[in-house]
Amino acid sequence: MSKKIITNKQKIIQTLLYTFRFLNSKQIQKFLQHKDHRRINKWLKDLSDKQYIERDFKPIFGTLTKPAVYNLAAKGRGYIRNAYTYHFPRYLKRIARDNKASKSFRIRCQIIADYYLLLFPPEQRNNQAKTTIGIDIIDHLVIQLTTDMDEKKEKIPMNTLQFFTPAYFPPFVLLEGIKPDAYIRKRTTRGIRHAFLFVIDAYIPRFLLRYSLKHIFDTLDEEYWEDESIHSLQFYFLCPNHKIIIYLRRTLPSFLENYYGSHEIIFYFGTRNQLYEGLKNPEKEIKWITISSKEK
């Protein structure tokens, strides 16, 4: 296999790694909707042998083996640069250092991908296209990387949930200031609902949690982002445990008291375990704890 050129599936794998930076083999299998994990591992090994991707796997004797984690190598970044017109050069330069990324950052990237898979389950059917939503997701990523930014800003589809990572953030001024881990938007007759996702690390100091909230409100205090098309601003925090949620809930009201913006802002707090349970059982939704600026 190594003597052949890379396949279409292997090209998709590189697009996914560009988008999420770090994915494990099980996640890649879900995105590709392939039943045979041995075929997935064969594609991944071939890409790794050809130095398109890097593999992180540390077996631990006597414990259940975790799936290998992958990210783009130099040849993979070169593929993205040559394949797509509207990749982000700064982003490609940033991910060039991913081989030195911390364990917590690698986990964070995989959590973002899991949340993507929770919102867009690949096994669901699209009645119009007669294809799985998983394939539609991949097509959507390709469109984002081949469509001019100005065109994407003008053509926000009605009643369609859109998910973005920093690999292809659309033009929206608040993204530049807030810098979320992911961004979700939906346009309705009432306006555009903007949602920002933050994945909180397990051992983050409390002063950094407070700083994260302060940074959000400092950005919202600026007047340049006000837009009549905005219906609401939502901030989702996926936390490692309930202790962090309790701290954030206690800290947030002091910031909300000084918020005088015209748009409602809503904060949502949930745990990683709820995310994982939702992936295992689609009937179990994340029970978000919510706090709204209208409640102050």
N, C-alpha and C positions, 0 to 999 in steps of 0.2 A: 504493500500500500504506500510505503514511503516514497516509491519512485514516481507515483502519480501526482498530478497537481491537486490542490485542495478542492474538496467537494463543495457544493452549495450549502450543505448543512454545516460544514466547517467554517464557511464564510459567515453564516448566521451566528455561530458560536463566537466569532471574533467581534461581531456587532454587539452582541449581548455583553461581552466583557468590556467593550468600550463604554457601554451605557452604564453598567453597574460596577465596573472596576474589579470586583471580586465576586465570584460565584462558585459554589461547590457543584460537584458532578450531578447530584440529585436535582438541584435547581435547574441545571442545564437540560437534564432529561425532561423535566416538567415543561420548560419553555418549548422544547422541540416536539413534545407530545410523542415520544418514542417509547415503545413498550420494552425494548431490549436494552438493558443497561450495559450489556457487553459491547454492543455496537457503539454506544455513546463513549464508553471508555476507550474503544479502539480509535475513534475519531480524535479524542482528546490526546491520547498517547502519540498519535501521528503528528498532530499540531505541535505538541511539546518537543518531539524528536526533531521537527523541522524548525524549532525555535520561534514559532509564531506566538506561543503562549508559554507561561511559566507555571509550574506545578508545585504546590505546597502540600506536602503530605508527611506527617510524622506519626508512624504507628506506635502505639503504646502497648507493650506486652501485657496480656492479661485483662485488657479492657475492650469494650466494644469499639471497633475501628470507625472513626469518623470519615466521611467522604473527603476526598482530596479537593483542595481549593485552587482555583486558577485565576490568572490575570494576564493581560496582554504583555508580550515581550516586544523587543524592538521591531522585529519583522511584522508582528501583528499591528503595531502602531503605523508602520509603513503601509500596510494593506489598507487601513482606515483612511490614511492620508491620500492614497491614490484612488480609492473606490468612491469616496463621497466628496461632493463639492462643498458642502456647508458644515464640515467638521470644525471644531474650535481649536485653532493652533495652540492657544494658551492652555487649554485643557489637555491636549496631547502632551505638551511639555510637562504639565503637572503629573500626569500618570506615568511619565517616564521614571519617576522615583518610587513607583509602587512596590518594587521589590524590597524596599526598606520600610514599608508601611508597618505600623504596629498591629498587634493581634486584635486590639479593640477596634481599630479602624476597619480591618478586614471583616470582623464580625458585623460591624455597623452596615457595611455595604451589602452583606448577605441578608440582613434584616430588612433593608430597603427593598431588595428583590422579593423577599417573602411577602412584604406588604403589597407589592405590585401584583403578585400571584393571588393574593387574597381578594383584591379588588377586581381582578380580571381572571377568574379561574379558567385555565386552558380547556377543561373538560366541558364547559358550557358550549352551547351551539349558537351560531349566528344564523337566524332563519333566512335572512336575505342572501348572504354570501354562501350559505350551505358549507361553511368551513368552521373549524374550531376558532374560538376567540384567541387561542394561543398563537395561531398563525397570523391572525389579524394584528396582534400586538407586535409581532416582528415586522410585519409590513408597515405598521405605524412608525416604528423606530427608523426604518429605512426612509420613509417619507420625510421625517423630521431632519434627517441628515442630507436630504437632496432637495429641499425646498427653501427658497429664499426667506430670510427672517421676516421681512416686511409683509410678504404674502401670508405667512402664518399668523401674523398679528391681525390681519384684516379678515381672515376666514376662520373664525372660531365657530365650529358647528354647534347647532342648537341641541340642548338636552343630551350632550355626549360628554361623559367623564374623560378627561385627558390627564395623563400622568407624565411628568417630566423629571429627569435627573439633571445635575449640572452639565452633563454631556451635551444637552440640547435644550437648555432653558430658553423659552420664548422671550420676546421683548416685553418686560414688565418692570417698571422702575423699582418696585419694592423688593424684587429678587436680588438686585444689586446690593441693597443695604442689609436685608435680613439674612441672606445666604442660608437658606434651609437645606436639609439633606435631600429633599424632594419637594416637588410642587405639583398640586392637583387643581384643575379648574373645571368649571362647568358653566355654560351659558344658558340661562333660562329667560323667560319673558320678563322676569323681575330684574335681570341684570346678571353680571358674572360673579360667581362664587369662587373666591380665591382661597385655597387651602395650602398651608405650609407644614411639611412634616419634619420633625426633629427626632432623631434616635439618640437617646441619652445613654452614655457609657455607664458601665456598672460601678466604677469607683470614682466618679466625678466628685470633686470637692463642692461643698455647698455654696461657697462664694462664687464658683463658676456658674452654678445654677441660677443664682440671683443675677449675675452679670448677663446671662443669656436673656432673661426676662427684661432687664434694663435696656439691653441692646435693641430688643424688639420695640419697646416703647419709645426709645430715643429716635428710632427710625420713623415711627408713626407720628412723632411730634413735628416732623418736617411737613411742610404744606405742599411740596411739589408733586406728591403722589395722588392727591385727591382727583377723583374721576367719577363722573356721573354714571358710568357703566358698571361701577362696583356695587354689588348687592350686599355682600358681607365678606369679612376676612376671618378665616378660621386657622387656628394654630393647633396642630396635633403633636403630642409628646408621647412617644413610646418609651416607657421607663422600665428599668430592670427589676424594680420591686415597688411595693406600695409605700415604703418609707420615703422615697423620693417624691412620689405623688403627694403625700401628706405635706412635705416641705413646700412644694410648689403651690399647693392650694392655700397654704398659710401666707406665702409671700406675695402671691398675685394680687390680692385686694388692694394693697398699698399702692400698686402701680395703676390699677384700674380707677382709683379715686381721682387720679390726676389726668385721666384720659378724657379729652373733650372732642374727639373726632366725630364727624357726622355719620360715619359708618359703624355698624355693629361689629364688634370683634368677639369671637367665641374661642375659648380654650378647651381642648379635649385632652384628657389624660387616660392612658391605658397601659397595660403591662405587656412585656414580650410574651409571657406565658399565654395570655389571652390571644395573641396573634398566632402562636403555634397551635393552640387548641382549635382556632378557627380554620387553620390550614388542614388539620386532621379531620375536622367535622364541620362542613359548611354551614350546618344549622346553628353552630355556636358563634354568634357575632361578638365582636369586642364591645363590652359594656363600658363605653366611654363615660368618664366623670366630666361634666361640662360646667364651665363658668362663663357667663356672658357679661359684656359691658352694660347691658340693659338691667342687670340685676344689682348694680352698685347702688 
